[in-house]
Amino acid sequence: MQNFYERYKSHILLKEIGVKGQRRIKTSRVLIVGAGGLGSPLALYLAAAGVGNIGIIDFDNVDVSNLQRQILYNDNDIGKSKVEVAKERIEKLNPEIKVCAYNEKLTNANALEIFKNYDIVADAADNFQTRYLVNDACALSGIPDVWASAYKFEGQVSVFDAKKGACYRCFHPVAPKPGSVPSCGESGVIGGVTGIIGSIQACEVLKITTGAGAPLIGRLLYFDALNTLTKEFKIAKDKSCSLCGENPSITELQDYDEFCQINNFAENEITPDELNIKLKNEKNIQIISVYEESEKQDLVFSDSLPVALNNIVFLKDKLNANVETIFVCKYGYKSIYAIRLLKEAGYKGKTYSLKGGTDKY
Ligand SMILES: [Zn+2]
């Protein structure tokens, strides 16, 4: 017991936590969804704080481009499973805790089964399908979703606890169009922002666990590192929310790819192999590299025409509609969105989006 008092002295000294709060932390069970920029500080602080049972789910491997912000990993970890490295690292930090690594994708088939082992879920994912999935699975499981996102110089944090306040669907009832909101990997993010926002998530988890202070339920904290300012927004519970409203239509998990319209333009997709065959056999093909203006342009296809997403509609009159056009971008989402914008503008030519983007090419 000596070690308990010594190790967590700085928590025990806080009247809002004390011995009772620290014991609650010790028996708490927290699942972290996503072991990236937000998940790194989150996992480290929760482990250091003595959260007795930590789960981490992610199916990605460590990439060199992660090291700029994902402080769980170092150069020697490149290519290894993120959750396996994360587990080893935080178990070393605090051998008293139990860590469960889920090297898999969170899906509508496994979410409820995994969530039932936890009291709180911290959403540190970087895509909308997972956000809605975590929100819905938390509400259906009756546990809070400590949510955050980081983008460029900005971060947002909130606690979606459908029992006490708004859920993510009250805040965003409709998913944004695929590709319309780029991820950190596409648009960039300053490392410190993921550190700050992930650390706030860790504080929120510890506050909920111990009952200290006022968690961000019904409130959203916005942080702008470029101008160093914070803002707070109220998020009201929506009585007509399809998940947590008075007459909910969502009573089980959904198809989140469908909800987020990920597959709507799948008929336009072309795999890297199919594209290679096409490039070999047909001379007359136009390739458009779609990028966001703030994004660095790496032209994987040297003979492609780079076009910013917000200028895509101007291609309608410039492209030769009798020639097939391949749209490419880093992850294959913006290119789908570009085709959608162009079709909505009335373009009639044959279009394809490179599946998985240049990242998988
Ligand atoms: Zn709701």
Boltz pocket constraint, residues with backbone or C-beta under 6 A from the ligand:
constraints:
  - pocket:
      binder: B
      contacts: [[A, 162], [A, 165], [A, 166], [A, 167], [A, 168], [A, 169], [A, 170], [A, 171], [A, 238], [A, 241], [A, 242], [A, 243], [A, 244], [A, 245]]
      max_distance: 6.0
